[in-house]
Amino acid sequence: MAVGMFSIFESVVQNRLECRDGFATVRECLERENENDLNNRFAVFVHAINVLKHGRGPYRPILRCNGTSALGCVASMLGASIGLEV
C-alpha cells in the first residue's frame, strides 16, 4: 500500500511541477531553499520505497544496512526519520 501511495504522490508531483522526474525536482527545490533536513528525510523515504519496490539494483547500500534484512533496514530508516527507534 505504501508503494502505491508513494507512486500516486510521485505522479501528482510530476504533473504539478511539469517534469519527468518529480522527486529529483523536489530535491532540487529543497536544496535551493536550504531545507537540508527535510531533503534528507525525503531521500530516506524515496530510497525506502525503492527498496520495497525493487529490493536490488542501485539500492544495495540500503540493503546492506547493518547486516539486517531490507525490510528491517527500511523500518529502521523510516523510524529514525520520524524520531523512533525500531
C-alpha positions in Angstrom: 0.0 0.0 0.0 2.8 2.4 0.9 4.5 1.8 -2.5 1.2 2.5 -4.3 0.5 5.7 -2.3 4.1 6.9 -3.0 3.6 6.2 -6.7 0.4 8.3 -6.8 2.2 11.1 -4.9 5.1 10.9 -7.5 2.6 11.2 -10.4 0.9 14.2 -8.7 4.3 15.9 -8.2 5.3 15.2 -11.9 2.0 16.7 -13.0 2.1 19.8 -10.8 5.8 20.5 -11.5 5.5 19.6 -15.1 8.6 17.4 -15.0 9.7 13.9 -15.8 11.4 13.1 -12.5 9.3 14.7 -9.8 11.4 13.5 -6.9 14.6 14.9 -8.3 12.9 18.2 -8.9 11.5 18.2 -5.4 15.0 17.5 -4.0 16.5 20.3 -6.2 13.8 22.7 -4.8 14.5 21.7 -1.2 18.2 22.1 -1.8 17.8 25.5 -3.3 15.7 26.6 -0.3 18.3 25.2 2.1 15.8 22.7 3.6 18.5 20.2 4.2 16.8 18.2 7.0 13.6 17.9 5.0 15.6 17.0 1.9 17.4 14.2 3.8 14.2 12.9 5.3 12.6 12.9 1.8 15.6 11.0 0.4 15.1 8.3 3.1 11.5 7.8 2.0 12.4 7.7 -1.7 15.1 5.1 -1.0 13.0 3.1 1.3 10.1 2.9 -1.2 12.6 1.9 -3.9 13.9 -0.9 -1.7 10.4 -2.2 -1.2 9.7 -1.9 -4.9 12.9 -3.4 -6.3 14.9 -5.0 -3.5 18.0 -4.8 -5.6 20.0 -2.7 -8.1 21.3 0.8 -7.2 19.9 0.5 -3.7 22.4 -2.0 -2.5 23.8 0.3 0.2 20.4 0.3 1.9 20.1 -3.5 1.6 23.4 -3.9 3.5 22.3 -1.6 6.4 23.9 -3.1 9.5 23.6 -6.6 8.2 19.8 -6.6 8.6 17.2 -7.5 6.0 16.0 -4.9 3.5 12.6 -4.7 5.3 14.4 -4.3 8.7 16.6 -1.6 7.3 13.7 0.3 5.8 11.8 0.1 9.1 14.9 1.5 10.9 15.3 4.3 8.4 11.7 5.3 8.4 11.5 5.1 12.2 14.7 7.2 12.6 13.4 9.8 10.1 10.4 10.4 12.5 12.3 10.1 15.7 11.5 6.4 16.6 13.8 3.5 17.4 12.9 0.3 15.7 
